[in-house]
Amino acid sequence: MAKKNVTFFCKECGYETTGWMGKCPGCGNFNTLVESTTVTGTSKSSNNKSDSPAFRASTYSWTDRRETVRLNEAGKEEYIRISTGIDQLDTLFGGGITDGSVTLLGGEPGIGKSTILLQLADSVKVDGDILYVSGEESPAQIRMRADRLDAVNDQVIICAQTCFEVIAEELSKTRPSLCIIDSIQTLYSDSVNGTPGSVSQAREVTAGLIRIAKSNGLPIILVGHVTKDGNIAGPKTLEHMVDTVLYFEGDSTGAYRILRSVKNRFGRSGELAFFEMTQHGLSPVDSSNALLIAGRPLEAPGSVITSAMEGARALTIEIQALAADTCYGTPQRQTTGPDRSRTSMLLAVAEQQFKLNLNTKDVFINVIGGLRITDPACDLALITAVVSAARNIAIKPNTMVMGEVGLTGELRPVSSLNLRIDEASRLGIRYIVLPSSCKNAVKENSRIEFLFIDNVSEAADVLFS
C-alpha cells in the first residue's frame, strides 16, 4: 500500500528535515521551510534514488567521460569558450560561454530575459544547432518575437516541453551546441513528487541538467523566476549548483536594463552590462556613465556624485536623498540601491555628527538608474546627500565625493582610487573630496582639484561653503 512521507525543505539553503521548524538550522533564516510530500510504494518513490533526474541523466551522455586525475596533472586543459556575438555578454561570461557550463539568468517579469536569450541564440557563434526549450510559450509565439527582433535563425530548434525525461531524450537525439531553457520553474520529472517549481522538482531537475551539461560539454542557460522580494524563486541551492548567475537590475518599465554577473566560476563576478530596450530588442549601451548621471539636476539639494567599483569598472553614479517631515509615529526609511542595514548605520553617524534631528523626518535614498551598490566608498556620498537634503543646501558643483565611513565618523581609504579618478576626469568632474589617507595614492591630475578631509564633520565645511 502506498504511504505518504512528508519532508520539509529550506528554500534558501536546501536543508531537509522530517518536521517543520520556524528557523532553519542550516542557514538560520525564519519561515523558509516548505512541505514536500513523497509517496512510497509507487513508481514515483523518491526512496529509489536511481530514478531521480540527477542519476538518470548519466544515461544521456554522448561523449566520453573525464577520468579522475591528480592535482599536479590537472589544469592543463584550456576551456573552450563560445562567443555570444554580443561584446557586453562575453564580458559577463568571462570571455564567452564555457563548454559544459550551466548559467542561471534571473530578473523581474517583462525585464527582457527571454528577449536577450533569443537575441543570443541568433548571434552566438556555434557550428551545431541551438535547442530552445520553452515551457511558457508555444513555438508560434516564439517565432512572433523572433520576427519582431529580426532574430530568425535556422540553427534554432524549438522544443515546447516541460518534462525532464522528454527534454533529455531530445538533447540526446539532437546533440545541440547550446541549450536554453525558459524556465527552470516550469520543468518537472515523472520520478519526483511535487508540482513544477516546487523545491524538490527544481532541485532534482537542475541537478539532472547539470549532469548532462558536465558529461557532454554542453553549455546550458536556465531562466529563473523571481519572488516578490526580488530573489530567484526556488531553493537557494540552485545558485550554488550552477556555474554562473546573471541577474537583471533596473526598472522593467524603463528604457534601460542592467545585467549583473553575481557569480561566475569561469571569470570575474560583479561585472555589469548595460542595455537599452528598443522595439527591436535589447541594444548594448556603451556609455554607461552617461546613462547613470545623464539629466542630473544641477545645484539641487540632496544630489551627490560618487564612484562605485563594479567588477573591473569604475562607474560614476548619482545618489539622491530626500528628508521630509514625517506624518507617522515612526519615521520612514526607504532605500533603492544602497543596502538598507548599512544605510541605517550611516544615518546614525550623520545624526551624531551633524545633529540633523532625523528622528522627526522620513528619509528616502535612491541611486539613479536602479543600480544596486555595495561599495563602501559610497558611504561619504550617501551621508553628504542626506545632510544636503536635510539642510536644503546644494553641494559645490562638479564635485565627486568618495570615502568609507566608520562609526566614529572617521574616513577610510578608497580602493582602485586612480581608476575612479581617471573616469571622473573623463566626465569633466572638477573637484573630488577624499579621505586624507588617500594623499599618497593619488596621482597628479591637472583637470581635478583634490580636497582631503579626515572626518565626516569636515565635509560640511568643504562642500557647503
Long-range contacts (C-beta under 8 A, 24 or more apart in sequence): 1-41, 2-39, 2-40, 2-41, 2-42, 3-39, 3-40, 3-41, 4-37, 4-38, 4-39, 4-40, 5-37, 5-38, 5-39, 5-40, 6-35, 6-36, 6-37, 6-38, 7-35, 7-36, 7-37, 7-38, 8-33, 8-34, 8-35, 8-36, 9-33, 9-34, 9-36, 9-199, 9-200, 9-203, 9-235, 10-235, 10-236, 11-199, 11-234, 11-235, 11-236, 12-235, 12-236, 13-235, 13-236, 13-237, 14-199, 14-203, 14-235, 14-236, 14-237, 27-236, 34-198, 34-199, 36-193, 36-194, 36-198, 36-199, 36-200, 37-193, 37-194, 38-193, 38-200, 39-193, 43-190, 43-191, 44-190, 44-191, 44-192, 44-193, 46-191, 46-192, 46-193, 46-200, 51-191, 52-189, 52-191, 52-192, 52-204, 52-207, 52-208, 53-164, 53-165, 53-168, 53-189, 53-191, 53-192, 53-204, 53-205, 53-207, 53-208, 53-209, 54-204, 54-207, 54-208, 54-211, 56-165, 56-168, 56-191, 56-208, 57-168, 57-207, 57-208, 57-209, 57-211, 57-212, 57-215, 58-211, 58-215, 60-168, 60-169, 60-171, 60-172, 60-212, 60-215, 60-216, 61-212, 61-215, 61-216, 62-172, 62-175, 62-216, 63-215, 63-216, 63-217, 65-215, 79-266, 80-217, 81-266, 82-124, 82-125, 82-126, 82-177, 82-178, 82-219, 83-124, 83-125, 84-120, 84-123, 84-124, 84-125, 85-120, 85-122, 85-123, 85-124, 85-125, 86-119, 86-120, 86-123, 86-284, 87-284, 88-259, 88-273, 88-274, 88-275, 88-284, 89-116, 89-120, 89-259, 89-273, 91-271, 91-273, 92-246, 92-259, 92-261, 92-264, 92-267, 92-271, 92-272, 92-273, 93-244, 93-261, 93-264, 93-266, 93-267, 94-264, 94-266, 94-267, 94-268, 95-266, 95-267, 97-124, 97-178, 97-219, 97-221, 98-219, 98-243, 98-266, 99-217, 99-218, 99-219, 100-213, 100-214, 100-216, 100-217, 100-218, 100-219, 101-213, 101-219, 101-220, 101-243, 101-244, 101-265, 101-266, 102-206, 102-209, 102-210, 102-213, 102-219, 102-220, 102-221, 102-222, 102-241, 102-242, 102-243, 102-244, 103-219, 103-220, 103-221, 103-222, 103-242, 103-243, 103-244, 103-245, 103-246, 104-184, 104-222, 104-224, 104-232, 104-238, 104-239, 104-242, 104-244, 104-245, 104-246, 105-221, 105-222, 105-223, 105-224, 105-246, 105-247, 105-248, 106-223, 106-224, 106-225, 106-226, 106-232, 106-245, 106-246, 106-247, 106-248, 107-226, 107-247, 107-248, 107-249, 107-252, 108-226, 108-230, 108-248, 108-252, 109-225, 109-226, 109-252, 110-252, 111-248, 111-250, 111-252, 111-257, 112-248, 112-252, 112-257, 112-275, 112-277, 112-282, 113-182, 113-223, 113-248, 114-145, 114-182, 114-223, 115-145, 115-149, 115-277, 115-281, 115-282, 116-259, 116-275, 116-281, 116-282, 117-180, 117-182, 117-221, 117-223, 118-142, 118-145, 118-146, 118-149, 118-151, 118-281, 119-149, 119-151, 119-281, 119-282, 120-180, 120-221, 121-151, 121-153, 121-155, 121-156, 121-178, 121-180, 122-146, 122-149, 122-151, 122-152, 122-153, 122-156, 123-151, 124-178, 126-155, 126-177, 126-178, 127-177, 128-155, 128-175, 128-176, 128-177, 129-155, 129-156, 129-157, 129-174, 129-175, 129-176, 129-177, 130-155, 130-156, 130-157, 130-176, 130-177, 130-178, 130-179, 130-180, 131-157, 131-159, 131-170, 131-171, 131-174, 131-176, 131-178, 131-179, 131-180, 132-156, 132-157, 132-158, 132-159, 132-180, 132-182, 133-159, 133-160, 133-161, 133-167, 133-170, 133-179, 133-180, 133-181, 133-182, 134-158, 134-159, 134-160, 134-182, 135-160, 135-161, 135-162, 135-181, 135-182, 135-183, 135-186, 135-187, 135-196, 136-182, 136-183, 136-186, 137-182, 148-279, 148-280, 148-281, 149-280, 149-281, 150-280, 151-281, 162-186, 162-187, 162-188, 162-196, 163-187, 163-188, 163-189, 163-190, 164-188, 164-189, 164-190, 164-205, 164-208, 164-209, 165-189, 165-190, 168-208, 168-212, 171-212, 171-216, 171-218, 175-216, 176-218, 177-218, 177-219, 178-218, 178-219, 178-220, 178-221, 179-213, 179-218, 179-219, 179-220, 179-221, 180-220, 180-221, 180-223, 181-209, 181-220, 181-221, 181-222, 181-223, 182-223, 183-222, 183-223, 183-224, 183-225, 184-222, 184-223, 184-224, 184-234, 184-238, 185-224, 185-225, 185-233, 185-234, 197-225, 197-233, 197-234, 199-234, 199-235, 202-234, 202-235, 202-238, 203-234, 203-235, 203-237, 203-238, 206-238, 206-241, 206-242, 207-241, 210-241, 210-242, 239-263, 249-370, 249-371, 249-372, 250-369, 250-370, 250-371, 251-370, 254-370, 256-285, 256-291, 256-369, 256-370, 257-282, 258-369, 258-370, 258-371, 260-310, 260-372, 261-311, 268-311, 268-312, 269-311, 270-310, 270-311, 271-310, 271-311, 271-312, 271-313, 272-310, 272-311, 272-313, 272-315, 288-313, 288-315, 289-315, 289-316, 289-423, 289-427, 291-369, 292-316, 292-317, 292-318, 292-368, 292-369, 292-371, 293-317, 293-318, 293-368, 293-427, 296-368, 298-397, 299-394, 299-397, 300-394, 301-388, 301-389, 301-391, 301-392, 301-393, 301-394, 302-385, 302-386, 302-388, 302-389, 303-385, 303-388, 303-394, 303-395, 304-381, 304-382, 304-384, 304-385, 304-388, 304-395, 304-401, 305-381, 305-399, 305-400, 305-401, 305-429, 306-377, 306-378, 306-380, 306-381, 306-400, 306-401, 306-402, 307-377, 307-378, 307-400, 307-402, 307-420, 307-423, 307-424, 308-371, 308-373, 308-375, 308-377, 308-378, 309-375, 309-377, 309-415, 309-416, 309-419, 309-420, 310-375, 314-416, 314-419, 314-420, 314-422, 314-423, 315-371, 315-423, 316-400, 316-423, 316-424, 316-427, 316-429, 317-367, 317-368, 317-369, 317-371, 317-373, 317-378, 318-367, 318-368, 319-365, 319-366, 319-367, 319-368, 319-378, 319-381, 319-382, 319-385, 320-365, 320-366, 320-367, 320-368, 320-385, 321-363, 321-364, 321-365, 321-366, 321-382, 321-385, 321-386, 321-388, 321-389, 322-363, 322-364, 322-365, 322-389, 323-356, 323-358, 323-361, 323-362, 323-363, 323-364, 323-386, 323-389, 323-390, 324-361, 324-362, 324-364, 325-360, 325-361, 325-362, 326-360, 326-361, 326-362, 328-362, 331-358, 331-359, 331-360, 331-361, 331-362, 331-363, 332-362, 332-363, 332-364, 333-362, 333-363, 334-362, 334-363, 334-364, 334-365, 335-364, 335-365, 335-366, 336-365, 336-366, 336-367, 336-370, 337-365, 337-366, 337-367, 337-370, 337-371, 337-372, 337-373, 338-365, 338-367, 338-373, 338-378, 338-382, 339-374, 342-379, 343-382, 345-407, 346-379, 346-382, 346-383, 346-386, 346-405, 347-386, 349-383, 349-405, 349-407, 349-409, 349-456, 350-383, 350-386, 350-387, 350-456, 352-409, 353-409, 353-455, 353-456, 353-457, 354-387, 354-390, 354-457, 354-460, 356-386, 356-387, 356-390, 356-391, 358-386, 358-390, 361-390, 363-389, 376-404, 376-405, 376-412, 377-402, 377-403, 377-404, 377-414, 377-415, 377-420, 378-402, 379-403, 379-404, 379-405, 380-404, 380-405, 380-411, 380-433, 380-435, 380-456, 380-459, 383-456, 383-459, 384-459, 384-463, 387-459, 387-460, 388-463, 388-464, 391-464, 393-464, 395-463, 395-464, 396-431, 396-462, 396-463, 396-464, 396-465, 397-430, 398-428, 398-429, 398-430, 398-431, 399-429, 399-430, 399-431, 399-432, 399-433, 399-463, 400-424, 400-429, 400-431, 400-432, 400-433, 401-432, 401-433, 401-459, 401-463, 402-432, 402-433, 402-434, 403-433, 403-434, 403-435, 403-453, 404-435, 405-456, 409-455, 409-456, 409-457, 410-454, 410-455, 410-456, 411-435, 411-436, 411-437, 411-453, 411-454, 411-455, 411-456, 412-437, 413-437, 413-438, 413-441, 414-438, 417-441, 417-442, 418-442, 418-443, 421-445, 421-448, 424-448, 433-459, 433-462, 433-463
